[in-house]
Amino acid sequence: MNRLRGKRVLITGASAGIGRACARAFAASGADLLLSARRFPNLESLRRELTLEHGVDVAIERLDVRDRAGVETYVAKLVVENRLPDILVNNAGLSRDLLPFHEGKVEGWEEMIDTNVKGLLYMSRAIIPHMVARDQGHVIHIGSVAGDTVYPAGNVYNATKFAVRALNEGMNVDLVGTRVRVSSVDPGLVETEFSEVRFRGDRERAQTVYEGYTPLRAEDVADVVHHVANAPEHVNIHRTVVYPTDQRNPYILHRGDSE
Ligand SMILES: NC(=O)c1ccc[n+]([C@@H]2O[C@H](COP(=O)([O-])OP(=O)(O)OC[C@H]3O[C@@H](n4cnc5c(N)ncnc54)[C@H](OP(=O)(O)O)[C@@H]3O)[C@@H](O)[C@H]2O)c1
């Protein structure tokens, strides 16, 4: 059953990877979209693609989730335009570097905390009160298995995803008595631009992360997000953990003969 047709979905970080795949999955179900990211040309081509293929309404916004005033202004504009989302997908996020804590780069730490934690907070704080007022809405965070288990040199990235897990639970606890749902979809290894960003443009090194096994594709994660969003209103899927079959926890990865 398609419960998403005609719903409005706001996705942060929709210019690539999991966010873009979520936009495609929701559009295919007839949902209207509010897409944001910093790379505007990527959003423009996605808007063209989705309006053409699915005839849905797609509004795009150049937005850096680290910019608190920018996020607040954007949401204020949505209020004026009467375009508040039914579903918010907090996807924008990144990792920087893979260094032992004592060799870590502080500016990379700040970028991760500002994006993965503070950006998610700004957007959630701006949107959720309107959901509470309407007594309806769904917030879906893209967390990570990095929020379950710390891996070597993951330190601050792990800490940001542990924070997302705590906030997922905290928001759920505080929203009891409302019909606003909060969920987290927490993937293992997904082949996107994620590793290229982590290794600051070193494509060769990024490629090695995905060698010798079949990682998740962004579309696989989008399928799960779509499933979570499509659940009946009385069903609140708190957390979904999704790994590639070749990976069973952050340490157990089978690199052998795969596609
Ligand atoms: N790939 C994985 O293995 C994996 C595993 C678990 C969880 N995740 C999580 O999945 C989410 C999406 O990552 P991905 O794998 O799809 O990586 P990706 O391909 O690098 O996409 C990241 C997206 O986030 C956006 N973004 C980054 N910083 C932003 C900012 N300050 N403001 C607005 N948008 C920003 C990027 O857009 P712009 O650069 O255009 O702004 C891009 O659209 C992240 O939260 C990540 O932590 C990824």
The ligand as an SDF file (V2000), in Angstrom:
LIG
                    3D

 48 52  0  0  0  0  0  0  0  0999 V2000
   28.2400    5.7590    2.8340 N   0  0  0  0  0  0  0  0  0  0  0  0
   28.2520    5.0770    3.9480 C   0  0  0  0  0  0  0  0  0  0  0  0
   28.9660    4.0530    4.0630 O   0  0  0  0  0  0  0  0  0  0  0  0
   27.3820    5.4940    5.1090 C   0  0  0  0  0  0  0  0  0  0  0  0
   27.1650    4.5610    6.1290 C   0  0  0  0  0  0  0  0  0  0  0  0
   26.3730    4.9160    7.2070 C   0  0  0  0  0  0  0  0  0  0  0  0
   25.8090    6.1690    7.2620 C   0  0  0  0  0  0  0  0  0  0  0  0
   26.0380    7.0760    6.2690 N   0  0  0  0  0  0  0  0  0  0  0  0
   25.4260    8.4060    6.4040 C   0  0  0  0  0  0  0  0  0  0  0  0
   24.5900    8.6320    5.2880 O   0  0  0  0  0  0  0  0  0  0  0  0
   24.4230   10.0390    5.0970 C   0  0  0  0  0  0  0  0  0  0  0  0
   24.6180   10.3500    3.6150 C   0  0  0  0  0  0  0  0  0  0  0  0
   25.9280   10.0150    3.2380 O   0  0  0  0  0  0  0  0  0  0  0  0
   26.2860    9.3860    1.8070 P   0  0  0  0  0  0  0  0  0  0  0  0
   26.8900    8.0680    2.0460 O   0  0  0  0  0  0  0  0  0  0  0  0
   25.1410    9.4960    0.9070 O   0  0  0  0  0  0  0  0  0  0  0  0
   27.4790   10.3570    1.3800 O   0  0  0  0  0  0  0  0  0  0  0  0
   27.6410   11.3620    0.1350 P   0  0  0  0  0  0  0  0  0  0  0  0
   27.4350   10.6580   -1.1470 O   0  0  0  0  0  0  0  0  0  0  0  0
   28.9470   12.0530    0.3770 O   0  0  0  0  0  0  0  0  0  0  0  0
   26.4470   12.4040    0.3370 O   0  0  0  0  0  0  0  0  0  0  0  0
   26.4350   13.3040    1.4320 C   0  0  0  0  0  0  0  0  0  0  0  0
   25.3600   14.3440    1.2090 C   0  0  0  0  0  0  0  0  0  0  0  0
   25.3480   15.2180    2.3530 O   0  0  0  0  0  0  0  0  0  0  0  0
   25.4000   16.5470    1.8870 C   0  0  0  0  0  0  0  0  0  0  0  0
   26.0730   17.4250    2.8470 N   0  0  0  0  0  0  0  0  0  0  0  0
   27.3020   17.2640    3.4050 C   0  0  0  0  0  0  0  0  0  0  0  0
   27.5690   18.3150    4.1950 N   0  0  0  0  0  0  0  0  0  0  0  0
   26.4920   19.1480    4.1260 C   0  0  0  0  0  0  0  0  0  0  0  0
   26.1620   20.4020    4.7020 C   0  0  0  0  0  0  0  0  0  0  0  0
   27.0130   21.0350    5.5250 N   0  0  0  0  0  0  0  0  0  0  0  0
   24.9640   20.9640    4.4100 N   0  0  0  0  0  0  0  0  0  0  0  0
   24.0950   20.3540    3.5690 C   0  0  0  0  0  0  0  0  0  0  0  0
   24.3500   19.1670    2.9900 N   0  0  0  0  0  0  0  0  0  0  0  0
   25.5340   18.5870    3.2700 C   0  0  0  0  0  0  0  0  0  0  0  0
   26.1350   16.5070    0.5520 C   0  0  0  0  0  0  0  0  0  0  0  0
   25.7260   17.5790   -0.2750 O   0  0  0  0  0  0  0  0  0  0  0  0
   26.5930   18.8700   -0.6510 P   0  0  0  0  0  0  0  0  0  0  0  0
   28.0300   18.4690   -0.6130 O   0  0  0  0  0  0  0  0  0  0  0  0
   26.0880   19.2470   -2.0080 O   0  0  0  0  0  0  0  0  0  0  0  0
   26.2020   19.8790    0.3940 O   0  0  0  0  0  0  0  0  0  0  0  0
   25.6330   15.1850   -0.0200 C   0  0  0  0  0  0  0  0  0  0  0  0
   24.4080   15.3910   -0.7050 O   0  0  0  0  0  0  0  0  0  0  0  0
   25.4280   10.7080    6.0310 C   0  0  0  0  0  0  0  0  0  0  0  0
   24.7430   11.1780    7.1750 O   0  0  0  0  0  0  0  0  0  0  0  0
   26.3770    9.5810    6.3930 C   0  0  0  0  0  0  0  0  0  0  0  0
   26.9830    9.7870    7.6350 O   0  0  0  0  0  0  0  0  0  0  0  0
   26.8030    6.7610    5.1850 C   0  0  0  0  0  0  0  0  0  0  0  0
  1  2  1  0
  2  3  2  0
  2  4  1  0
  4  5  1  0
  4 48  2  0
  5  6  2  0
  6  7  1  0
  7  8  2  0
  8  9  1  0
  8 48  1  0
  9 10  1  0
  9 46  1  0
 10 11  1  0
 11 12  1  0
 11 44  1  0
 12 13  1  0
 13 14  1  0
 14 15  2  0
 14 16  1  0
 14 17  1  0
 17 18  1  0
 18 19  2  0
 18 20  1  0
 18 21  1  0
 21 22  1  0
 22 23  1  0
 23 24  1  0
 23 42  1  0
 24 25  1  0
 25 26  1  0
 25 36  1  0
 26 27  1  0
 26 35  1  0
 27 28  2  0
 28 29  1  0
 29 30  1  0
 29 35  2  0
 30 31  1  0
 30 32  2  0
 32 33  1  0
 33 34  2  0
 34 35  1  0
 36 37  1  0
 36 42  1  0
 37 38  1  0
 38 39  2  0
 38 40  1  0
 38 41  1  0
 42 43  1  0
 44 45  1  0
 44 46  1  0
 46 47  1  0
M  CHG  2   8   1  16  -1
M  END
$$$$
